């Protein structure tokens, strides 16, 4: 009598047929190619992103001398930048620049996106028009606006004078220089945020607006109760990105005012530039950069913790 194998006995694994071997090799080659591209991207990112950060941290604790070599000085670079009379000025100006940018510039891209989204025709034209300043080189934008702001012969004062309105000293006055730079930064960078908002608006179901209209909601109530909640996540993320970006403002004060008049536009990044390339003190520049990194990291962590769950 023949013995039967148990019902739960494992079935013998069939050896791969010769026809399946090329498919296995092809999948293996595809995976190796994918990992090869991934390793290449990680290598480039490490060289151009992670290494500079690590190098900056090391330089912050060293006295850099390209002739005699670098030597460790501990916290001396931090003491040096903290004792600098411009330290508090630079941080105050950067904070004011960020505050003005949020008050004046944060809502402008959102309003522009809402208006463009309402157009039924020529929407693509307006998207290109609002994004055009972003495509201009930042230095070109700064030079162009520096001419616009000229007290004598500048475009803005000429237009104001022709209209019978009072003119201004703009970047030549410590009272208006910083806010003038905020206007330039807002004009030059609002295109990206506008397109992001516009993409978010186009994902809102039309049924929500129809229901709001049936309930008698006007345009402002629809904006506040439908549009803003539906784009809350994008608004919160762009707010964080704008704070981080504006705290690192450099091009506008460097090209347009050089930190003046009367140090009213000296920012943290401009002070870092002066340490490194004017005074050739790379240790102090690295220490100042590390302080800015720590401040932005703490702010970002606190912001994400506070806004956790509010974007849903």
Secondary structure as GFF3:
##gff-version 3
##sequence-region A 1 312
A	DSSP	alpha_helix	18	45	.	.	.	ID=ss1
A	DSSP	pi_helix	46	50	.	.	.	ID=ss2
A	DSSP	alpha_helix	51	59	.	.	.	ID=ss3
A	DSSP	beta_strand	62	63	.	.	.	ID=ss4
A	DSSP	beta_strand	71	72	.	.	.	ID=ss5
A	DSSP	alpha_helix	76	83	.	.	.	ID=ss6
A	DSSP	alpha_helix	85	100	.	.	.	ID=ss7
A	DSSP	pi_helix	101	105	.	.	.	ID=ss8
A	DSSP	alpha_helix	106	118	.	.	.	ID=ss9
A	DSSP	alpha_helix	123	135	.	.	.	ID=ss10
A	DSSP	alpha_helix	138	148	.	.	.	ID=ss11
A	DSSP	alpha_helix	155	162	.	.	.	ID=ss12
A	DSSP	three_ten_helix	170	172	.	.	.	ID=ss13
A	DSSP	alpha_helix	177	201	.	.	.	ID=ss14
A	DSSP	alpha_helix	206	214	.	.	.	ID=ss15
A	DSSP	alpha_helix	219	222	.	.	.	ID=ss16
A	DSSP	pi_helix	223	227	.	.	.	ID=ss17
A	DSSP	alpha_helix	228	230	.	.	.	ID=ss18
A	DSSP	alpha_helix	232	246	.	.	.	ID=ss19
A	DSSP	alpha_helix	251	252	.	.	.	ID=ss20
A	DSSP	pi_helix	253	257	.	.	.	ID=ss21
A	DSSP	alpha_helix	268	273	.	.	.	ID=ss22
A	DSSP	pi_helix	274	278	.	.	.	ID=ss23
A	DSSP	alpha_helix	282	306	.	.	.	ID=ss24
###
